[in-house]
Structure formats: C-alpha cells, structure tokens
C-alpha cells in the first residue's frame, strides 16, 4: 500500500517572506513529518498588469501577498542545507523566463547539495508582464517550455552537451558537474489547459495540479493519460502532486477543510500533495502551528 506523501510550502512570500526564517521552518517541518518542501515563483507585481491572476479582478488583479517574494532557488538552497530527508520542489518555477544553461547549472548544484532530493516543477506563469520584464516573448511560451525541458535533460546527461535552435544556440561543451539523480531530477509540469495536460503526458515525469476539485482532477488526468499512451509512455509512471492553497472564506479555510480534501484526494488515488499556508498564516510561527495541526488531522 502506498503511503500518502504530504508536503508543505516554505515561508517565501507575503507576510512570511523572510529568508532568515527558512532554515528553522524547513527543519521543523521535516521533524513534524512533512516529506517534501516547496517554493513558488514570482518575478514582479506590476501596478497595472496586462494579465490577471486566474481568480483576479481589476480591483485585485493578483493576491497582495505576491508583492513580497523571496527568490525560489535561494529558498531551496537554504532548505537543502537545513534538512536531511525531505524532498525539495518547485510548484512552479516560471520555466520560459530562465536561460536553460544557467537554470541547468543551478538545478544540478541544488540536486548535489541536497543529496539527490530535488523535484523540478515548471510552469508558464499567467503574468505577461514578467515575460516583458525578462525580455522573453509571450507568444509560443508552451513550445518554449517543452524545449526548455529537452535542453535541461541534454545538459544533465550528454557529454559533450549542446543544443541548436531558433531560441537557443548552445555550443557543444564539456559539463563535468552532473546531478546526483540520473538521468536528472524529475521534471513535473503545471497547468490545467488541454495543451498543458498533453505536454505533461508527452514529456514530463508528473503533473502539478492546483486547487482543483476531485471530479475535475479526474477529468484532466484522463487527458494526461491519453497523451502519455499516444507517446508510447506508461501513464502509471507519472506522478501527481496536488497543491492546496487554504484561503479565508473558501472551501479550504480551516485545517479540517484541508484535511478532508486531502483525504478525499487520497481516496481517489492521489498519493502526493502539498499545502501552502501563506494566505492564512500571520507569522512564520503561526504557519508552523497550522502545519502541525494539519499533519495531525491528516494522519490521526
């Protein structure tokens, strides 16, 4: 029988954005029994954004917590140094905004530092202004993400390694530093559109769904499975890591609400999940208090 794997978001943004608090938080979360620790990614929060958060409005285009955001790779580095067994993941890095060469080097270093505990979660970002600020085209971002995954895996395994395309011209190079996990850290992809789900099935090691009810999770997972089978891949080898963001006034406002949703997900065959308490915790100690209550409620 598969044991349900519960993870926790590191204190990284909003009121909890304090790099000096990450080490202690990570160590305590691991001691409590959380088996994975996660970060998100936000580059900037424009005053007048061109695109809104999925649940945003003109009056509140994105959660105000996004204004304060600690660098995700720094947060994972701190957590790697302060934990021993917890896996370390991103849900998600805004993949197309990164140089594949620089990202491959950072992720390789993190995987080595953590003793092979890294999960690489990549997504597209909903915020067009981030692409503008990073000098990256908004158009064809899905294809850019797929190519990024290909380049990362090449740089993690080939020797010499190189890549040539309209996007990136990487000369054949000797790369002596390799991830401890071979052929590289697992690459998980976010997204809920049909195109994103098919991409998961074709090229990823798993899917990172966020905030979806069980019937919708089932429906969307079927798209992943179909795409994997068409690509000649085994759908059973793909992971699902469900993300839950408790929100005041929502169906996941309390510890009991979240525990019930996690148990329903487990009953439906999901074996991994992470909970992000940034929207309900007032301080880092409060976040740990909520995390302890949640772990007890889920595994009582």
Secondary structure, 3 states (H helix, E strand, C coil): CCCCEEEEECCCEHHHCCHHHHHHHHHHHHHHCCCEEEECCCCCCCCCCCCCCCCCCCCCCCCHHHHCECCHHHHHHHHHHHCCCCEEEECCEEHHHCCHHHHHHHHHHHHHHCCCCEEEEEECCCCHHHHHHHCCCCCCHHHHHHHHHHHHHHHHHCCCEEEECCCCEEEEECCCCCCCCCCCCEEEECCCCHHHHHHHHHHCCEECCECCCHHHHHHHHHHHHHHHHHCCCCHHHCEEEEEEECCCCCCCCCHHHHHHHHHHHHHCCCCEEEEECCCCCCCHHHHHHHHHHHHHHHHC
